[in-house]
Amino acid sequence: MRRPASWPAPVPTRPPSIGPWLRGGDSTPTRPWPSPSPTCRPGRRSPARIVEVGDAAILAPAGAKLRGTMPHPPPDRAKPSATGVGAERPRGDSRDKVLGAIRYADDFPSPGLLQARLVQSVYAHARIRSIDARAALAVPGVVAVLTARDLPIRDRDAQRLSEPLAASEAVFAGQPLALVVAETAEAAADAADLVVVDAEPLVPVVDPAVAMGRRSVLARELPGGDAPEEGRAAEAEGDGPDEDVASGNVSGRTRHQVGDPEAAFEACEAVVEGHFETSWIYQGYLEPHSATAWVDPDGTLVVAAATQGTFFTRRELARLYGLSPAAVRVIGTPLGGSFGSKFLVLEPLVAGAALRLHRPVRLTLTRREDFSATNPAPGTTVDLRLGARDGKLAALTARILLDAGAFDENAVDSLCAYLIAGPYHWPTFDIEALGVRTNRFGTGQYRGPGGPQMAFALESLVDELAERLGLDPVAFRLASLAEPGQPTVNGRIWQAHGMRACLAEVVRSPLWARRGSLPAGEGIGLAIGYWGGATGPATAVCRLDPDGSLTVVTGIVDMSGVSTALALIAAETFGVRADQVRTVSLDTAGAPQSPDAGGSVATYAVGEAVRQAAAQARDQLLRYAAERLEIDPADLEIAEGIVRPIDAPDRGLSVASLAAALHDFGSGFPYVEGHASAVQTSRAPSAAAHLSHVRVDPQTGQVTLLEHLAVQDAGRAIDPALVRGQMVGATVQGIGWALWEALRHDPQGQLLSGTFLDYALPAAAGLPSIEARIVEVPAPDGPFGARGVGEAPIVPVPAAVANAIRHATGFAPRVLPITADRVWAATNRAPTEPQGGA
């Protein structure tokens, strides 16, 4: 795809293959084309189309195709059943999305609706003296300008949730300070520009390594105290802070240690080490954050929002505003992508405004606001050292700094301390992870939180260590994998996983076979990654309708096509076709209790609840049919929509006829409706192995992706098409992490890459052919053996690309993204200069 000649050249940080194409632009998912920007000629559409990859999207050239295929299923794949599980089926919402019929959070009508606009801090750190809203209130149509004191918050603490508007201190550039509410969005936007904020700039801290120092200024004054001129010592988990970890900016510390690593390194045959850095990353969803709130006549606070967790949102809003959970109702609107971001960013604001003004209030962020005011994934630095002995990994030391931003409740430093060990068994290790507050955003989640950053460091050094030892990189990894029953670094026990099967599939691939016969400047990189899985409860309902179809009711937000998978599970369990199952996700007023959508828990936990509910409904119908047929229920089966005796199938009754009879007036038999509460107490780790094939231009440092193979253990692929969609979409996102994406700040904490003109996302023209292969190693407790599949496929991608670049050039990347200028600078150093930095 070539950039039109009339368009301005891309900014220097954007690779030439990306050009000015965006992923979603400022448009909402209901609009098929990005809104015109200053770089677009009015009245002309670019020759491109939005392509959905999982729940991500890229802007692809007209006619472009992304390949996520599995031409020949590996021999251990289970055969699809005739009713549901294993059969490929289009997502239930695909047609409506393609036709633009889906209504997202910003599309729903609401009588008397007021529109809101943010007033944001221009400083990364400042003391707020006053906010003057007089000029804004004079704008026709403006109803109110709300500040922190206007929100009826009852429960205040140090979390961002408790301070949706900054009260006395701004702690990052872009933080909401006030909310302008007006009859129209235009009036609110005009008035927001007229709000005058008198603020005293304070010294910001944007470097975690500086922020954790003994004499660093504090990034944030915690409630109940003033910031001293020098930092104060932090209470930390573990053995107590080191001398260089004495600042009150250190928000968390985790340490895992077994044995004496230094003695182990002395006995190792080879040792490698490196310093790794990754950037803050924007989730890049199509639909910006949006939420609406109103108060019903009975006093119930209702919030309709693009959120991943309705019950979690209800609980937290009730706590925040001192309400009973029964007095809060949360409606989850269809999600136009989220990837971990859409948790309680706007809901506290609109809820407080609706409670204050007693009118419906909606806040939908512009794309620029979404960049600057939300919760991207944090940057990290990792100092890592590995040693090997007898052909296996033997020792590890790691020191991890995670930039927790201004609000650290979503920081994943403790998770990183677990993920840095990878899927390997370590006899000896010493791991320390620190979360450090800075004046950058409030940290949030992104698919596989912490996984891509940790795998980038770990898998880069594992690959280098195998090469130094002269060992095959697959064999070296296989020899070091953790086995079920062995301890993890954080004291848990490893569960069965499919990494061996994934690596076996890698070895069978033609791409792996070609790695030794590539031309100069090309390389193939291998990396593996895993996600530990999640536990938790879920509830579901499965009822038989009068026409013989099934309705499955949950409260899970459908973020990745999970409703289609739930329908297949119910169909398989009950014994009907998948197209006879309808799935419904209700709001918190009527839905069964459900977990948040994320962490690869939806299919694993909610799917098991659906399976149990469908099994209950099946048993109920069999008991009714047994009365009609005068036969023991154990001698009946449901097949092809017929309830029939196992040994006399011609005597059967159709499910539809039985359902109709059950719903007759005075039928004398209870309705068929299964209610199940399930809890997953054991984790089901998901494993992934990726190969990336690249070409590097020695004259420019430009990296061209040629091919990419993603292999993943799905446990049991409930719908292989959905699984491959997750794998391909995550691979695209991981490529963005590897080569292009970075939220950059200047030393004063100002965001420099806060638009899609400055923040590069993957475009179809810069992507390789992506092949997705599924292997199946069933999870003991998953529905039909299924595992979560959403997190693991992104984890190894940056490392695979980095290892491919190293094999192509000899340069070992240590910083993400691996931009062309970094590659060129590293590969054009004098021979005496060190390689491996970036």
N, C-alpha and C positions, 0 to 999 in steps of 0.2 A: 504494500500500500504506500503510495507516494503522497507527500504533502503537496497540496495545491501551491503553485508558484506564487500566487498572490498572498499566501498566508505568511506571517512573520516567522523568522527562524525560531526554533525552540530555544529555551534557556539553556545555558551551558551544561547544567546537570542532567539534562534529558538526553538519552541516547538517540542517535539519528533514526533508528528503526521505530521509535515510538512516535515521533512527530507530535502534533497537537491533539491527537485523538484522546478522548476521555472515556472513562467508564461511568456512564450515567449522567455526567455533567450536573447541572443544577435542576434537571428535570425530575419530576416524580415518575414512578413506574407506570402511571396511567397515560403518560404522554410518550408517544413512540420516538420522539426526536428531542435532543437537547435544545434548550432555549437558545436563541441567537446570542452570541457573545460579541464583544468588540472585535474579535478576530475572525468572525464569520460575516460573509456578505449577506445583508438582509435579503430575504426572499429566495435564497438558495440553500438547498440541503446538501450536506456533504455526502459523497457516495459511500455510505456506510449504514450499518444496521446494528442494533443492540442485540448481542448474543448472551443468553443466560447460560451460565456454567455453574451448576448447583444453584446456590442463591446469590452467587456473584454475577457480575456482568462485565463484559468488555465491549468496546465499540469496534466492530469488525468490518472490513471492507465488504461491499455488496458481493454476495456469492461465496464469501469465505466460509470454510468449514473447520471446526475443531474436531479432531478424531479422538474419541475415547472408546476404543473398541477392545474386544477380547475375542479375536477370531476363532481360537481353538481353546475351549475350556480345558483347564488342566484336569488330569485324570481323577483327582480327588474331589472334584465338584459334585455335589449331590444333584440328582436329577430333579427338575421341577415337578411339582405335583399337578394333578389335573385341575385342582380347585383353587390353589392360591400360591403357597410359599414356593419361591424359586422361579416363578413365572414373571416375565417382564410385562409391565403394564404401564401405560402412560399415567403421569401424575393426574390426580383428579382435578387439579386447578389449572392444568396446562392450557386448555382451550380458552378459558376466561382470561388468562394472562395474555395470551397471544392477541386476543381480540380487544384488550383494554377494558374488559368488563369488571375486573377486580376493583373493589373500592378499598383504598388504603386509608390510613388514619386521617389524612387531610381532605378526603373526598366526602366524608359522611356529612349530610346536612344536619343542622341543629337550629331550631327556632330561637331567635334572639341572640345568636352567637356573637360574641365579642372576639376580636383578633388581638393578639399580643405580639410585642416585639421587645427584644432584649436591649438593655443598655449595658455595654461591656466595658471592663477595665482596659485602659490603654497601657497601664503599667503592669509589669510582672510582679511587683511588690510595692504596695503603697498603703499608707494610713488614710482612711476615708474621713475627711473632716465634715463634709456636708454634701447633700444632693439637692439641687435647686430645680424643681419641676414646674415653675410658674409659666415659663414660655411654652413648655410642652402642653400643659393643661389648657392653654388658650387656643390650641389647634382645634378647629371644628371636628366633632366626632370623638374626641378623646374623652374617655370616661374616668380614667384614674392612672396615676403613676405610682406603682407600689414599690416600696423599699423593704428591707429586711424586717423592720419593726411593724410593718403592716400585715405580715403573714401570721396567722394565729397558731404558731408552733408551740407545742407544750413540752416536747422532749428534745433538749438540745445537748449535743455532745460534739466531739471533734470530727465527726464524719461529714462528708459533703452533703449527704442527705439532710442533715440538720441545718445546713446553711445554703439553701438554694439560691439566695441572694446574699452577697457579702455584706456583713453588718458593719464592721469597723476596720477591716483590713482586707485588701485585695491581695491574693496570693498567686495569681497567674494572669498573664495578659490574655484577655478574652473572658475572664470570669464574669458572670452576670452580677451587676450591681443593682439594677432596677428593672421593673417590668412595666412597659407602657401598654395600656389596654384601651382599645378604641373600637368604634363601630365597624371600621374597615381596616384591612391590612395596610392600605396605603396611608391612612391617617396615623396609624400606630408607627409606621416606619418614619414618616415625616417628623412626628413628635419626638421619637427617640433621638434624633439628631439634635434636638433643642434642649435636652436634659443636660444641665451643667453639674459636673462632679468636681468638687474641690478636694483634691487628694495630695498628700505629701509623699513624694517618691521615697521609697526605702531601698536599701541595697539588696538587689536580687542575688540568689545563688542558683546557678543552672548546671553546675558540674558536680555530680555526686561525689567524686573523689575529693573535691574541695569542701563540699557540704558536710562530709563526715568528720572533717578535721576538728581538732580541739578548739581552735580559735575561729571557726566559721560563724558567721552570723546565722541566725535561725531563718529558715524559709517561711515559717509560720508561727505566729504567737498562738499557743494553745489556749483554750478557754480557761479563764481564772488566773491568768498571769501575764506579765509583760515580758517582752523579749529582752534579755540582758545584752550588753554590748558584746560579750563573748558567749560562745555556746556553752551548754551545760551537759554534764554527763548523762548518758541515756541508760535506762534499765534495759537489759537485753537478755534474751533467752540463751542459755549456755553457761560458760564458765566465767562470764564477765567480760567487759569490753577490753580490747587491746588498747595500747597507748594511743594509736592513731585512730581509734574509734571512740571518741569521747564527746562528740557533738550531740546536742538534743535533736539534730536532724535525723539521727539513726532511729528509724521507726520500728525495725524488727531485725532480729538476728537469729539464725538457725545454724546449728552445728551438728554434724554427724561424724563420728570418729570411731574407728576400729583399728587396733594394732599400731605399729610404729612405721609410718610411711617412709621416713628417711632411711631406716634400716632396710626396708623392703627395696627402696630404690638402689641402695648399695649392692643388693644381690641380683638386680635385674640385668638382663643381657642388653637391653636398650632402653633409653629414656628419651622422651620428647616433651616439649613444653611450648606454650604460646600464650600470647595476650590477645584476646578477642573483644571486639566491640560491635554492638548492633544499635540501630537507631530506633527512635519512637516510630510507630507505624500506625497509619490511619486505616480503619477497617474497610473503607471504600465501598460501602453498600449503595444501592441505587436510591433508596428512599431515605431522605434525611429524617432526623428525629421529629416526631410529631405527637402531640397529646391534646386531648380535650377533656374538660371537667365541667360538671354541673351538679346542682343539688336538687334531688327529686322532691316532690311535694311532701313526702313523708320524712324528709330530712336526710335521706341516704345520699352520701357523697358518691357520685358516679364518675369514673375516669375511664375514657376510651383511648387507648394508646397503642402505638407500635412497641410492644414489649415482649421480652422472652419469658416473662414469668408473671402471670396474673395473680396467683395466690401470694407470692413473695411481695409483690407490689401492694396488695391489699394489706398484708400484715404490717409492712413498714409505714404506709400512709396512716393507718390506724394508730400506730405508736406515735408517729410524728405529731399528729394533730389531736391526740388524746381522745380518739373515738373507739367505739367497740368495732371489732372486725365485721360484725354483722351490719354495721352502719356504713360500710364501705363496699362498693361494688366495682370491680375492675373488668373491663371488656378488652380482650386482646384482639386488635384489628389485624388483618392480613399483613404479614411482614414483607417488605421489599428489601430483604437482606438485613443482617445485624452483625453476625459473627462475634457475639459477645458484648457488643456495645450497648444495646438497648435495655438497660436496667436502671430505672429510677433517676434519669437525668432531668427530664422535663416534668414528670408526673408530680413531684412535690410543688413545683411552681404553679401549674394550672390548678391543682387541688386547692392550694392556699388562696389563689386569686378567686376561684369560684366560691369558696367559703366566705371570703371577705365581701365580694360584690353581689352574691346571690344571683348571678347570671352565668350562662355557659361561657367558658373562656377556652380559646384554642391557641396553642403556640406551635408553629411549624418553623423549624430553623431554615434559614438560607444555607446554601452549601458553604459559604464562607464562615457563617456562625457554627455550622456543624464541625468544620475543621478546628475552630479555635476554642469552642466552649464545651466539648464533650469529653470523651474518655478513651483515648487511643491506647495502643499497647506500648509498654514501657521500653526504654532503652536499657541495655545491660553492658557490663564489662565483665569478662571472665579471665582470670589467670589460672591456667590449667597445666597440670603435669601428669604424664602417664608413664608407666613402666611395664615391661613384659618380661616374663621368664618362662622357659619351657614351652614356648609357642602360645602362651596365653597372657591375657592381661593380668597384672599382679598387684599394681598399686596405683592410687589416684590421689592427688591433692587438688583442691579447687577453692578459689576465693572468688565469690560472685558479688558484684555490686549491682543492685537493681534500682533504677531511678524511679522512686515511688511517686514523684510529682508532689503536688501541694496537698493532696488528700490520699491517704495510703490504705483505705479500707479494702481496696481491691488489689493491693500489691501481692505479687506471687513469689516473693523471695523464698519463702519456705518451700513452695512447690519446686522452684528451681533447684534447691538443694537436693531434692529427690531426683529430678529429671536429669541432672548433670551426669548421673551414673549410667544412664542409658539402659538398654536391656541386658547388661552384662553383670556377671558375678565378680565382685571385687573382694579378694581376701583381706586387703588392707586399704584404708582410705581415711582422708581427713578433708571434710567439706565444710566450708563456712559460707553462708549467704547473708547478705546485709541488704535491707531495704532502707533507702536514704531519701528523705524529703528534699525536693527542690522547688523552684518556682516555675514549674512546667506542668500545665494541665492538672487533672486528677486522673490517676492511672486507671485503666480499665482492662477488660479481657479481650483477647482475640483468639480465634480458633486454635486449640491446643496451647493454652496460655503457658508461656515460658518454654515450650517444647522446641520451636525452631531455633531460638537463641542458644539453648543448651546443646542441641544436636549439632549445630554449626561448629561449635568449639570441639565437642567430643569426637564427632565423626571425622573432622579434619585431622585431628591428631592420631586417631585410630588408623586411618589410612596411611599416614606418614610412618607410623610405627611398624605397620605390616611391611611397608617398602624397605624400611631400614633393616628389618630382620630377614628380608628376602622371602617373605611368606605370601602365599596367595591371599588377597584381601578378603575373599569369601571364607576360605578355610580358617583364617585367623579369627574372624568374627564368630564363626560357628563354634570354635574351640572355647570361646570366652563367654558364650551366652549363659545367662542364668537359667537354672533348671527349676521346675516346680518344686516347692518345698524349701528352697534356699531362702535366706533372709535378704530383704532389700536393704538399702543403706539407711532407711528410716525406721527399720525394725519390724516392718510387715513381712509377710511371706509371699514369695512369688507364686502366682497362679499360672496355670497352663496358658501358653500363648503360641501363636503360629509363626514365629520368626524363622524357624528352620524351614518351614514350608515356603515362606516368602523367598528366602535365599535360594532354595532349590529351584524355584521358578525363574529367578534371575539367571542362574547358571544355564538353564535350558534356553534362554532367549538368544536369538541371533545377534542382538545388539551387544551382549556380553562377549559373544564369540569373536566379534570383530575388533575388540579393544587392542589387540596386538598388531593390527595391520592397518593402522590409520595413517593418513598423510601428515606431514609436519604441520604443526599449528592446530591439530585437532586432539581432543581428549575425551575419554569416557570416565565419568566419576560415579562411584557407588557410595551410598549412605543408607543407613537404616535408622528407624525411629519407632517409638511406641507411645501409646497413651495408656496410663494405668487403669482407666475406667472409673466408673462412679458407682456408688451404692445409694439406696434410698427407697422410700415407699411410693406407691402410686395406686390409684383406684380407677376402675372403669366399669361401665354398664354395657351390657349387650342384650338387646330385646328383639323379639320376633314380632314383626309387623303383620297386619292382616293379609297382605299379599304374599307372605312367605319370604320377604326380604328381611335383612337384619339392619338394625341401627346400632352403631357403636358410639357411645357417649364418653368423652373424656374432657379434661380441662387443659390439655397440653396445647401450646401454641405451635402451629405447623410452620416450622422454620425451614425444613429441608425435605418436604414430601413425606413426612412421617405418617400423615393420614392415610396415604396409599399403602404404606407398609402395614399399618394397623388393620386396614380392611383385608389384606391378604392373610394376616394371622387369624383374624376372625373367620374368614371363609374356610381356611384349612382346618381349623379346629371344629367348626360346626358341621362342615360337609356340604357347603353350597359354593356356587361360583363367586368369584371376587366381584363381579359386576352386580351381584345381588346384595352387596354390603355398602351401606352409607355410613360415613363417619361424621360426627358432629362434635365440635369443640365449643362448649358453653362458657359463659362468663362465670365469675365467682359466686354469683347468686344461685346458680343451679348446677354447676359442674361438679363432678366427683373431684376430690382432692387430687391434684396432679403436681409433679415437680416442674421446675423451670426447664425450658427447652435449651439444652446446652450440655457440654461435657460428655457427649455421647451417651446420654442417659435415656433419651426418649424411647427408642426401640427396646433397649435392654430392660428398662423398668416398666414403662407404660405398656409396652408390647406384652410383657408377661402378665400384667393385670388384665389386658384384653383377652389373652389366651385363656386365663382362668375364668373370666366372665363368660366367654363364648362356650367353654366347656360346661359351665353350670347351665347355661341356656339349652345346650344340646341334651344334657341329662334330663332336664325338665320336659323337653319335647318328647324324648324317648319314653318317659314314664306315661305321658298322655297317649302316645301311640300304642304303647303296650296295653293300656286299658281297652283301646278301640279294637286291637287285633287279638286280645286275650292271649298274650305271650309275655314271657319274661323280658324286661328291658335289656338284660344282658345279651339276649339273642337277636337284638335289632342293630341295624347300622343305618347311617345316612350316607347315601351315595347318589350323585347326579340329581340332587333335589328330591330324592325319594327316601322315605323311611321304610325299610323293608326287612323281613327276616333274613338273617345271614344265610340260612339253608333253603330259603324259598323266596327268592327275590321277586317273583311274579305276584306275590301277595301284598306288595307294598302300597303305601299311601303317599301322595305327594306332600311335600312340606307346605306348599301353598294351600292345599285343601285342609290340612290340619290347622294351619294358622287361621284360616277363615272360620273354621268351626270354633276355635278357641275364642274368637272375638265375637261370636254370636251372643245375643242377649241371653243371659241365664245359662251359659255353657256348663257351669258346674265344675270348672277346672281353673286353677290359677293361671294368669297370664304368664307367658314364658319370658322371663327377664332375669339375666344373671348379673349379680353384683359381686365384684371381687376387689379385695384390697391385697396387694402383693408388696413384698419388700425384698429388695435385693441386698443381701448382706455380704456377698462375696463379689469381688471385682472380676471383671473379664477384660484383661489387657488386650488392646488391639495393636497389631504389629504391621509395619510397612517397610518395604525395601524399594529404593528408587535408583534408577540409572539415568544419567544425563550425558548427552553427547553434544559437545560444543566445538566451535571453530573460533580461534582468536586471530584477529588481524594484527600482525606485528607492527604495522605502520601507525595504527590508530589506537590499539588496545580494545577495539570494539569486539564484544563477545556475541557471536551468533549461535543461537540454540538450534540444533539440527534434529534431534530426536530426544524423546523422554519416555521412559518406561516406569510405570507405577504398579507395584504389586502389593496387595493388601489382604490380610486375613480378615474376613467378614464373619467368621464363625459359621453362620449360615446366611447366605445372601437372600433375604426375604424377597427383595425385588432387585435383581442384578443391575437393571438400568439405573435405579436410584443409587445404588452403591457406586457404580462407575461415574455417575454424575458428581457424587461427592468427591471421588478420587481425582477426577479431572479438574473440578473447580478448585480444590485445595492445591493441586499442583500449580495451577495458574497463579494463585495467590503466593505460593512459595517462591515462584520465579520472580514475582514482584519484589519480595523480600530480598532475594539474592542479588538482583541486578539494578533495581531502579528506585525503590520506595524509601523515603526518609522524611520525617518531619524535623526540620532544622530550625534552631533558634540562634539568635545572635547573643553576645555576652550579656545584654540587658534583658534577655528573656523574651524578645520579640520573635514571633513566629515568622519565618522567612518563606516557608513553603505551604501556605495556607489556602491555596486554590489549585485547581487542576491544571492551571498553566505552569505551576511551579512544582507540583507533586506528580511524579510520573507513575502511572499505572500500566500494567501490561496491556498491550493491544494485540489483536490477532496477527498483525503483520510481523510482530517480533516474537511470536510463539512457535515452538516446534510442533511436529506431529506428536501427540500424546497418546500412548497406548496404556490402557488400564486392564490389568489382569487380577482376577479374584481367586484367592485360595480359601478353603474352608476347613478350619480346625474348630469344631463346635465348642462353644462355651457351655460348661456343665449346667448353668442355671439360666441361660438366656432362652427366650422363646424360640423353640426349634433349634437351639444352639446359636442364635444370633448374638453378635457383639455390636457395640457401638462402632460406627465407622466415620464419624464426622471430624474427629480431632487428629488421628494419627497420620492421615495422608499429607498434611502440610509439614509435619515435623522434619523429615529428612531432606526436603527439597533444597533449601539453601546450601546445605552441606554437600549434596550430590553435585550441584552446579559448581561449588568452590573446588571440589576434588577434581572435577573434569577440567577446570581451568588450570589447576596445578599440573595435571598430566599433559595438558597441551603446551604449557609454557615453562614449567619449572617454578613458577611463582605461586606461593602458598598464601591465598587471601586470609587476612585476619580481621577485616572490617567489612561489614555490610552497610549499604549495598556495594557490590563489586563493580564500580563504575569504570568506564573506558579510560578515564584519565588516571585512575589508580592502577589499572592493569598496565597501561603504557609506561607510567613512571617506574613501576617495579620491574618491568621486563627490559627497560632501556637504561638501567643503572650500569655503572661500570662494574666489571667483574669482581672488583674488591668490595663493592658495596653489598650489604646484607640483603638477602631475599626473604620474603615472608611478611614484611610489614606492609602497610597499606596507607 
